[in-house]
Each structure stands twice: as C-alpha cells, then as structure tokens.
Amino acid sequence: MKLSSENLAQLIERDRFLKIIDSFSRATGITIDINDVYGYPVVEHDFFYGFCATVRSTAEGLKRCFRSNAEVGFETAATGEVCFSTCHAGVVLMAVPLVVDGQFWGSITCGQMHLSPPGKEAVEKMLAATADLDLNREELIRGFMEIDVVPPEKCRAASQLIQYVTNYIAELIYRAKLQEKETSEKLRSMDEARVRAELEKALRLAELKNLRAQIKPHFLFNTLNTITSLVGLNENQKALKTLYALSHLLRCCVYQPDELVPLREELKYVHSYLTIQQIRFGSRLHFSLDVDDTLQELPVPFLSLQPLVENACKHGLEPKEGPGHLRITGRITNQRAEICVIDDGVGIPGEVLAVFNEHGEGGSGRLQGVGLRNVHERIKLYFGPRYGISIDSRPGQTRVCLRLPATNDARIPLLNNSFTGSTDRIGSEQRGEKDVQHPDCRG
C-alpha cells in the first residue's frame, strides 16, 4: 500500500481528533491513539490512565510506547487488516489502517487492555521490560493487574467502527479541501462582474451541502456503545443489524450524490437511522412509513428528510414518558408533494414555533441549530420560494412537512447520474436481516 506524503493532521482539525478519541474511550473503555504513517500520534491527549499513564510519565517510557505504536502500525499497513500485538511493556495493542483514496495515511491503535487475565510470567516480563525506567515496582504491578480484560470480538467490533468513523471524516475533509482548491482556481479565472450572481448562489449551495453532510459524533458513538453492549449480552443478531444500518449511513455520506436523489433513497437512509434508534430505545419507539408509490421517484435534496426525523426523535419523543410513535407520510395535495414526519411527543413551544413560521428559524429547543433551517433553505434554493418546510405543533402531536414540486421529471440536474440500482420500496428492507447493498452509496 502506498504511503501518503502529506501530514494526516492537515486533514482533520485537532479538536475533532480529540472529540473522536474522548467519545470512543468513554463509549468502549478502550483508549486509542491516531498516528501518522511513522507511528507518531498526531495529537496529544491525557486519556491514558493507570499503568499506561505511569509508563508514559517518563521520557524513555513514552518513547517506547511510540515505537510500539509504530511497529503495529507498519504491520497493519502491510496487511491492510486489523492487527494485534503487545507493546514493550506487555499490554495488548490493536491497530487498524487509516486509508484515504487508496493511500495509507496512518493507523488507529487501541491499547490499555488485556485479552486474558495476566499471569505471573506476564508480570515478571513487564517488570523486566520497565526495570530501567525507575518507577515504583508495586505501583506498576497494581496498575498492570487492574488493566481491563477485553474480549477479542469486542475489540474487533470496536476497531471496525472507529475505522468507519475516522475514514469517513478524513475522506470528507480531504474531498472538501480538493473542492476548495478547485473553486479558488475557478474564481481566479472568471470575470467577477459577469458571474457574480451565479457564483454567490453556488457558494451558498456549497455551504448548505457541507452542512448537510455531517453525522453528529454523539450519534455515532452512542451507536457504537449500543453495538458493544449488544455483543456483551450475546445479542449478536441485533448487533449485526445495528452495524449494517450504521454502515449504510456512513457509506451514503462518504459517497454522497451531488444534488438531488429519488425519495425512495432518502427513505432507505431514514429507515437505517430509525432502525438504530429503535434498537437503542426498544419499546419506547415505534415508527411506520406510508408514502404513495407515485412519490418514490420524486427528486428531493439529499439528507432533507433525516433532520426532521432526528428532530422528532431527540426533542419530541425522548423527553416523553412512555412509548412514542413516529409516522412518515407522503401525499400530493394542492399540486404539491408533502412528505410529513408526525410524532406524538411533547410538542414545540408556541413562541419558538412562531419565530420559525415568521423567519424560517428557531431560537432554541426543538428548532435549535442548523438542521431544519438548512433543509428549509436548500429546498427554496432548489425549487423556489413556494416550497420549503411547514410546521404545525400542539401538545401530543407535531407535524413537520417538506413541501416540494409534485414532479418526477428526470431532467432535474444530476438525478439520473447520481443513483442507480434497485428500486425496491423500503418494505423489502424491513423484512430481512441481511445487509442490504446500495450501489448508489458506494460511488
């Protein structure tokens, strides 16, 4: 595998690296390092504790830890697969490769764990390996024995998910930087006065498309925590179902289409999201989809329906006591298509709803953040001021609808080129447990 000549730190901001490491460590109890091609961590952090923190407190111990990371990193680069090894002090290391556009950019190493309880021989080897570090012998033994024992299957599940997440973020930013460079070169070559209106629209669209592409880290790591918990409870079928659904979400975001997609593909994405939420919350969440067949090919902006569903789950149903119900409906009314997300949650405060209805934005609570405003602006940008989001809410029922042109016109830009493959309705996915392949999300 070809090594990248660029620095991994150029792809992802330091704060985002730290958030990934912190969230992963909290969710799994496994500490990770994200390393460059030479095995050196691209960001410093203090999430190591106990034995590992003690060894790393010395300059020589830290140097040996970096060397151990590098060795297992080179091994995973050579194989392209998950690799297990032991560090210089006898603690288990696991590494997965970080690959962007076919190039090896570094590795993610998971450490501070045992695969089985250490015996007397392992303790003696550890003491011999650390004897010259001038550390307290009793403290080393106590810390070494207190390191968590993590089953290999949990390690592998965690490594696959952190690779999905990190590759997704790295590739997203890498592609964004390339697009930024191309846009800058194009700007220099254009007559600014002649194309100003068109350029402003393109920049606004690029901003909105960048906002739409984000999968929130807390959702990713809550899902990761759910999968590891299911594995620990031997709920393997549920764990696999959750993993397949998460893989579909990430695959669609990495290989996302440029502009518009058929509604059926947006429904597949939402179904994967709701599958994960239903497994997490069990009997507290019930959902159904009732969309007219005539709307399956309706062109919609990619990721325009999911923010509505997320808003209903997070702010409408989660605060509610007892079970909640969410319905997605699709009809043609008054020569417009209406795709509605309806929940029986706590509702939206009247003053917040009034602000949105007047200005297309909400100040707090259920309408906080860029989600609904972003969708509203994208729809207006694509289809005109007659379309967008409408909201009706009262205690016990909230209805948020996408209002779109009632047309399946294939001449909409890039619609035919963005998606190919099965046209089966979402019901076929609900009936099976196997991973549903979506060529449209693979690029």
Protein Blocks (a to p, Z undefined) as FASTA:
>chain_A
ZZdfbdfklmpcfklmmmmmmmmmmmnopacddddfkopafbdcfkbghjlmmmmmpmkl
mmmmmmmmmmmmmmmmmnopacddddfkopacddddddeehiafbdcddehiafbdcdfk
lmmmmmmmmmmnopafklmmmmmmmpccddfklmmmmmmmmmmmmmmmmmmmmmmmmmmm
mmmmmmmmpcfklmmmmmmmmmmmmmmmmmmmpccfklmmmmmmmmmmmmmnopmklmmm
mmmmmmmmmmmmmmgcfkbccfklmmmmmmmmmmmmmmmnmmmbccdddddfklmmpccd
ehklmmmmmmmmmmmmmmpgcjdddddddddeehiacdddddfbebpafklmmmmmmnop
afbhjlgcjklmmmmmmmmmmnojkbccdddddehiacddddddddfbfkbghklmmpgc
jfbdfklmmmpmbdcddfklnZZ
